[in-house]
Amino acid sequence: MEVSVTSRPLTYNDFEGSTTTSSENHQYVQGTVLNLKATPSTNYGFLKWVVDGVDCSSDGSVALTVSQNTTIQAVFGFIREITFKLNPDDGTNVGSIFVNGVEILDGKTKIQTVQYYPEGKNITVEARNLAGNFQSWNTGSSNPHLSYEVTGNATIIANFTTPPIKNITQATYFRTIRDATFSAQAGETVEVNSGVYYESGITIPEGVTLKSTDGRGAAIIDGNSTSPGITLQNGAIIEGFTIQNSSSSAVYVAGENCTVRNNNILNNEAENGGGIHVSSKANSCKIYGNTIENNQASDNGGGIYVSAFNSGTSIYENTIQYNHANNTGGGIYIDTNISYYSNIVYKNTAGSGCSEIYTAGGLCE
């Protein structure tokens, strides 16, 4: 049997489909197994084997059994330089890039790289979300999976949105508030850009501040009718949010020396304290400058509920309105002696009286 072995290009740079510069004919007995190895010349890379006009394999070494007169072609391509980049490229951990299933950019320690491929090679490029959301490739495609044929030197850029949440102390970025607060340490501040965040079960750890970047109410934490809401540990601060639609207390103050300030707390439901529930252990906390509106309690304290045995807590300069409790204290229920002053409390309702305010000291309005 006669086998013609050709390869192109080996000695000159030809990308227009011209005939190859190297061709040899060999004769073998039918059934002979040929072990073929493609060895590129300098500046070339192997692409594929083509047997009788049909693509056979992209492996550089193959075994072929001779069964008939056959033409075998080793196809090579001139090595091209492909630069991969992430945008933004400021180390914000927006995303990563994989080529043929292998990560080449991790988005934090590595945001740009150069890879080398032979001309004519098809590669699969994938953008994966980390802190940001993938938007598009600079090629125009918005599909995170990109099939790309190497035709020359090129730059491939994956464009991501800027992550909306930042731990400004660590200079790290996150897609969710819960992830950001989970990794935060005492003394650190997490800032959240404007937008709606459908999250529940957020815990602000000891000594951590969670605040809205763009001012009061611009960042909305929407519980989407799920629970739990936001829990504050010792010394935690929450500031400047709209907190809504939780099926438990929007803000549960569990620790001492916490601060809840300048928030809009709306449309939440719980057994006690639809808007804010201050636990018996949450001593010396400050709750001020909030609008607490249209919250519901199946028992007491539609707007705010302060548990017995709490001490040192101050509640002042809040607007507490249009809340309801099925039992008592539609606006606010205080089951202990704390500092309470300069609040606007009106148009709240309760099923068993004390529509606006109930206190352990006997105040019922």
C-alpha positions in Angstrom: 0.0 0.0 0.0 1.2 3.5 -0.8 1.0 6.3 1.8 1.7 9.9 1.0 2.8 11.9 4.0 2.7 15.7 3.7 3.0 18.6 6.1 2.4 22.4 5.7 3.9 24.8 6.2 7.3 23.7 7.2 9.8 26.1 5.5 7.7 29.2 4.6 4.9 31.2 6.0 1.8 30.4 3.9 -1.7 31.0 5.2 -3.7 31.1 2.0 -4.0 27.4 1.3 -1.1 27.0 -1.2 0.5 23.6 -1.7 2.8 22.2 1.0 6.6 22.5 0.6 7.2 19.0 1.9 5.7 15.7 0.6 7.0 12.1 0.6 5.6 8.8 -0.6 6.1 5.6 1.4 5.0 2.0 0.8 3.8 -0.3 3.6 2.2 -3.7 3.8 -1.5 -3.6 4.4 -2.2 -3.8 8.2 1.0 -2.0 9.2 0.6 0.3 12.2 2.2 3.7 11.7 3.3 5.6 14.7 3.2 9.2 13.6 4.7 12.2 15.4 4.3 15.8 14.2 7.3 18.0 15.1 6.8 21.7 14.3 9.5 23.9 13.0 10.6 27.0 14.9 7.7 29.4 15.4 5.1 26.9 14.3 2.6 24.8 16.3 0.9 21.6 15.4 -2.8 21.8 14.7 -4.2 18.5 13.4 -3.8 15.4 11.3 -5.9 15.2 8.2 -6.3 11.7 6.6 -7.7 11.6 3.1 -9.1 15.0 3.5 -10.8 14.3 6.8 -9.7 15.8 10.1 -8.4 12.9 12.2 -6.8 14.1 15.4 -5.3 17.1 17.2 -2.8 15.0 19.1 0.8 15.4 18.0 1.4 11.7 18.2 -1.0 9.1 16.7 -1.1 5.5 15.6 -2.7 4.7 12.2 -3.3 1.3 10.6 -2.7 1.2 6.9 -5.7 -0.3 5.1 -5.6 1.4 1.7 -3.7 4.0 -0.3 -3.8 7.0 2.0 -2.7 10.6 2.1 -1.8 11.8 5.6 -1.3 15.5 6.2 0.2 17.2 9.3 -1.2 20.7 9.5 0.8 23.4 11.3 0.1 27.0 12.1 2.4 30.0 12.7 2.5 30.7 16.5 0.4 33.7 17.4 0.3 35.8 20.6 -3.1 36.1 22.3 -3.4 38.5 25.3 -6.2 37.8 27.7 -7.4 40.6 30.0 -10.1 41.3 32.6 -12.0 44.6 32.8 -12.0 46.3 35.2 -8.3 45.4 35.7 -7.8 46.9 39.2 -7.7 43.6 41.1 -11.3 43.8 42.2 -11.8 40.1 41.8 -14.5 40.6 39.2 -14.1 37.2 37.5 -11.8 34.7 35.9 -11.0 33.3 32.5 -10.6 29.7 31.4 -9.2 28.4 28.1 -10.1 24.9 27.2 -11.2 24.3 30.7 -8.0 25.5 32.3 -7.9 28.7 34.4 -5.5 31.3 33.1 -6.7 34.4 35.0 -7.9 34.2 38.6 -9.1 37.8 38.8 -7.2 38.8 41.8 -3.5 37.8 41.7 -3.5 37.6 37.9 -5.6 39.9 35.7 -3.6 39.7 32.4 -1.7 37.0 30.6 -0.3 36.1 27.2 -0.8 32.7 25.7 0.6 31.2 22.5 -1.4 29.2 19.9 -0.8 28.2 16.3 -2.7 30.0 13.7 -5.9 28.2 12.8 -6.4 26.7 16.2 -9.9 26.8 17.7 -10.0 27.5 21.4 -12.9 27.7 23.9 -12.7 30.7 26.2 -15.0 31.0 29.3 -15.6 33.9 31.6 -16.8 33.0 35.1 -18.3 35.4 37.6 -16.6 36.1 40.9 -17.4 39.4 42.6 -18.7 41.0 39.4 -21.1 39.9 36.7 -20.0 39.1 33.1 -21.2 41.6 30.5 -19.5 40.9 27.2 -16.3 40.2 25.3 -14.5 42.9 23.4 -15.4 40.7 20.3 -19.0 41.8 20.8 -20.4 38.5 22.1 -22.3 38.5 25.4 -22.1 34.8 25.8 -19.6 33.8 28.6 -18.6 30.8 26.4 -16.6 32.0 23.4 -15.4 29.9 20.5 -12.4 31.6 19.0 -10.3 30.8 16.0 -6.8 32.1 16.2 -6.1 34.1 13.0 -3.3 36.4 14.2 -2.1 38.2 17.3 -5.0 39.4 19.3 -6.3 40.7 22.6 -9.4 39.1 24.2 -11.0 41.1 27.0 -13.8 39.9 29.3 -15.9 42.9 30.6 -17.5 42.6 34.0 -19.6 44.9 36.1 -17.8 46.5 39.0 -18.6 44.6 42.2 -21.3 46.4 44.2 -20.0 45.6 47.7 -16.6 46.5 49.2 -14.9 45.8 52.4 -13.1 49.2 52.4 -10.7 48.1 55.2 -9.5 44.9 53.3 -10.1 46.4 49.8 -11.9 43.3 48.9 -15.1 43.0 46.8 -18.2 40.9 46.9 -21.4 40.1 45.0 -23.6 39.6 48.1 -23.9 41.4 51.5 -23.9 38.1 53.3 -20.6 37.0 51.9 -19.1 40.4 52.6 -20.2 40.5 56.3 -19.2 36.8 56.8 -15.6 37.5 56.0 -15.4 40.9 57.8 -13.4 41.3 61.0 -13.9 43.6 64.0 -13.2 47.2 63.2 -13.9 46.8 59.5 -16.4 48.6 57.3 -18.5 47.1 54.5 -20.0 49.6 52.0 -22.9 48.7 49.7 -23.6 50.5 46.4 -27.1 51.6 45.4 -29.4 48.8 44.2 -31.8 46.1 45.4 -30.2 43.1 47.2 -32.6 40.1 47.6 -31.0 38.6 50.7 -31.9 37.2 54.1 -29.9 35.6 56.9 -27.3 38.4 57.1 -25.2 38.6 60.2 -23.1 41.6 61.0 -20.3 40.3 63.2 -18.9 41.9 66.3 -17.5 45.4 65.7 -18.3 45.5 62.0 -20.1 48.4 60.3 -22.4 47.9 57.3 -23.4 51.1 55.5 -24.9 52.3 52.3 -22.4 54.0 50.1 -24.8 56.4 48.4 -26.8 57.7 51.4 -30.0 56.8 53.2 -32.2 54.2 51.5 -30.2 54.0 48.3 -29.2 50.4 49.0 -32.2 48.2 49.5 -32.1 44.8 51.4 -35.2 42.9 50.4 -35.9 39.8 52.3 -38.3 38.6 49.6 -40.7 37.3 52.3 -38.1 35.0 53.8 -36.3 34.8 57.1 -34.2 35.5 59.1 -33.5 39.2 58.7 -30.4 41.0 59.7 -28.7 40.1 63.0 -26.3 42.4 64.9 -23.6 41.0 67.1 -21.8 43.0 69.8 -20.8 46.4 68.6 -22.2 46.0 65.1 -23.5 49.0 63.2 -26.0 49.2 60.4 -26.6 52.5 58.6 -28.4 54.0 55.7 -30.4 51.1 54.2 -33.9 50.4 53.2 -34.7 47.1 54.8 -37.9 45.5 53.7 -40.1 42.4 53.1 -38.6 40.1 55.7 -40.9 37.4 57.2 -39.1 37.9 60.6 -37.8 41.0 62.4 -36.0 43.1 59.8 -33.3 43.9 62.3 -32.6 41.6 65.3 -30.3 43.2 67.8 -28.6 40.3 69.5 -25.5 41.9 71.0 -24.5 44.8 73.2 -23.4 48.3 72.1 -25.0 48.0 68.7 -26.2 50.9 66.6 -29.1 51.1 64.1 -29.2 54.5 62.5 -30.7 56.3 59.6 -32.5 53.3 58.0 -35.9 52.9 56.4 -37.4 49.8 57.8 -40.6 48.9 55.9 -43.1 46.1 55.4 -41.7 43.4 57.6 -43.5 40.8 59.7 -42.6 38.9 62.9 -44.1 37.5 66.1 -42.6 40.4 68.1 -40.9 43.4 66.6 -41.7 43.4 62.9 -39.3 46.2 62.3 -36.7 45.9 65.1 -36.4 43.4 67.9 -33.9 44.3 70.7 -33.0 41.2 72.7 -32.7 41.1 76.5 -28.9 40.8 76.1 -28.6 43.7 73.7 -27.6 46.3 76.4 -26.5 49.8 75.7 -27.6 49.9 72.1 -28.6 53.0 70.1 -31.5 53.2 67.7 -32.0 56.6 66.2 -32.8 58.4 63.0 -34.8 55.6 61.5 -38.2 55.5 59.7 -40.1 52.4 60.8 -43.2 52.0 58.8 -45.9 49.5 57.9 -44.5 46.6 59.8 -46.6 43.8 61.5 -46.3 41.8 64.7 -48.5 38.8 65.3 -48.0 39.5 69.1 -46.4 42.7 70.3 -44.4 45.6 69.0 -45.3 46.1 65.3 -42.5 48.7 64.8 -40.1 48.0 67.7 -40.0 45.4 70.4 -37.5 45.7 73.3 -37.3 42.6 75.5 -37.4 42.4 79.3 -34.1 42.8 81.2 -32.5 44.9 78.6 -30.7 47.9 80.1 -28.9 51.0 78.8 -30.5 51.1 75.4 -31.6 54.4 73.9 -34.3 54.9 71.3 -34.6 58.4 69.9 -35.4 60.6 66.9 -37.2 57.9 65.0 -40.4 58.1 63.0 -42.6 55.1 63.8 -45.8 55.1 61.9 -48.5 52.8 60.3 -47.3 49.7 62.1 -49.6 47.1 63.6 -49.5 44.6 66.4 -52.2 41.9 66.9 -51.8 42.2 70.7 -50.4 45.5 72.0 -47.8 48.2 71.3 -48.6 48.8 67.6 -45.8 51.3 67.2 -43.4 50.3 70.0 -43.4 47.8 72.8 -40.8 48.3 75.6 -40.8 45.5 78.3 -38.1 47.2 80.4 -36.8 50.5 81.5 -34.7 52.2 78.9 -34.1 55.7 77.5 -36.8 56.7 75.0 -37.3 60.3 73.7 -37.8 62.6 70.7 -39.6 60.0 68.6 -42.5 60.6 66.3 -45.0 57.9 66.9 -48.4 58.1 65.2 -51.1 56.2 63.2 -50.1 52.8 64.5 -52.7 50.2 65.5 -53.0 47.3 68.0 -55.6 44.6 68.5 -55.6 44.8 72.3 -54.9 48.5 73.0 -51.8 50.7 73.4 -51.8 51.4 69.6 -48.8 53.7 69.7 -46.7 52.8 72.7 -46.6 50.2 75.5 -44.0 50.4 78.2 -43.3 48.2 81.3 -43.5 51.4 83.3 -47.2 51.7 82.5 -47.3 54.0 79.6 -50.0 53.1 77.2 -51.0 55.3 74.3 
